[in-house]
Amino acid sequence: IGIQEVVKSSTSLVGLLNRVCEGNLDSIYTELIALIKKSSPVPQLLASQLLSVACENHNITMTLQGTFAAVACAMAVDTSPNSKYSLALLVELVTRIRELSLQPDSVRGVIVHVRFMGILFLFGLIPFEVIESFVHFCLNASVSTETKLEWILINFRFAGRVLKDKYKDRFVGLLREISDNLWKESSS
């Protein structure tokens, strides 16, 4: 793929993603899949563009963010079986959370990305181990105990039901670990 083709598909992709809403999801999604099949955009570009529209607006509604999560999940299914799109999305999401967590004024940005992660888990796009790793990341982050707990609870708000139903024993262990860690931290 040449650089001009990448720029053209990126511009078209952003245009389509910016028009997504619940009311036009089917028609936009059909256009998205046609664009993907026609231009075969690089998975990282696809993931980056989707995360930009789904997470960079810190005032995005949960409904619209859920709509973007549905698009992400459907794209993972509809792109070829050999596609690296799901992995690219996960890597980009984790990278953004890590980078934002290092910026003191980006707590709200982390929250929007964490919420999206929880929704993706709820929809079955990411595995339990990602949530578990995220919790460990939070527990070791150089932020206040309150911020760590806020990030974890926001994620659990969306991922919690599946965690409780599908991964009960592992989830209980994770909750104990969180409790022990935050208790020790607040006691010192």
C-alpha positions, -999 to 999 in steps of 0.1 A, spaced: 0 0 0 14 34 -10 14 64 13 -13 82 -8 -36 52 -5 -31 51 33 -39 88 36 -70 85 14 -83 54 33 -75 72 66 -95 103 56 -124 81 44 -123 61 76 -123 91 98 -152 106 79 -172 75 83 -164 70 120 -173 107 127 -208 100 113 -215 70 135 -245 71 158 -271 46 169 -295 57 142 -272 51 112 -250 23 125 -261 -2 99 -255 20 69 -222 34 82 -210 -1 92 -217 -14 57 -197 15 42 -169 8 67 -166 -28 58 -167 -20 21 -138 5 26 -118 -20 46 -122 -47 20 -114 -23 -8 -84 -5 6 -71 -30 32 -60 -3 57 -32 -12 80 -47 -27 112 -29 -2 134 -44 27 114 -78 12 118 -74 7 155 -59 42 161 -87 59 141 -114 40 160 -99 48 194 -95 84 184 -132 89 178 -143 66 207 -120 80 234 -105 113 226 -136 133 233 -137 132 271 -174 142 271 -185 113 249 -217 96 261 -216 60 272 -242 52 246 -220 65 217 -190 49 232 -209 16 234 -218 21 197 -182 24 188 -174 -7 209 -201 -25 188 -184 -13 157 -150 -25 170 -164 -60 178 -182 -63 144 -151 -52 126 -130 -78 144 -155 -104 131 -160 -91 96 -124 -84 88 -105 -114 75 -97 -143 99 -61 -135 94 -66 -99 104 -45 -84 131 -71 -58 138 -82 -71 173 -46 -73 184 -38 -38 170 -68 -24 188 -58 -39 221 -22 -28 218 -32 7 209 -57 9 238 -32 -3 264 -5 20 250 -28 50 252 -38 41 288 -2 37 298 9 70 282 -21 90 295 -15 77 330 20 93 330 5 127 324 -8 143 355 -35 163 337 -49 133 318 -69 115 344 -101 121 325 -85 107 293 -76 76 312 -111 72 325 -127 74 290 -102 47 277 -107 25 307 -145 27 302 -140 16 266 -119 -13 277 -146 -24 301 -172 -22 273 -150 -42 249 -146 -69 276 -183 -69 281 -188 -75 244 -162 -103 244 -135 -87 223 -108 -88 250 -99 -116 274 -100 -117 312 -62 -115 313 -63 -80 299 -86 -69 328 -64 -87 352 -32 -70 338 -50 -36 339 -58 -41 376 -21 -49 382 -11 -18 362 -34 4 383 -21 -10 415 15 -2 405 7 32 389 23 63 403 -11 80 411 -31 84 442 -49 55 458 -82 73 450 -73 75 413 -62 38 412 -95 28 428 -115 51 405 -99 36 374 -105 0 386 -141 7 396 -149 24 363 -136 -7 344 -155 -30 367 -187 -10 362 -188 -24 327 -168 -56 330 -180 -66 365 -211 -87 355 -191 -108 331 -163 -111 356 -187 -122 383 -206 -146 361 -179 -162 340 -147 -158 361 -161 -159 396 -131 -175 414 -105 -154 396 -126 -123 401 -128 -129 438 -91 -134 439 -86 -102 420 -109 -83 444 -89 -96 474 -57 -85 458 -71 -50 452 -83 -48 488 -51 -60 503 -29 -38 481 -50 -6 486 -54 -13 523 -16 -15 528 -11 16 507 -36 37 526 -21 24 559 14 36 551 
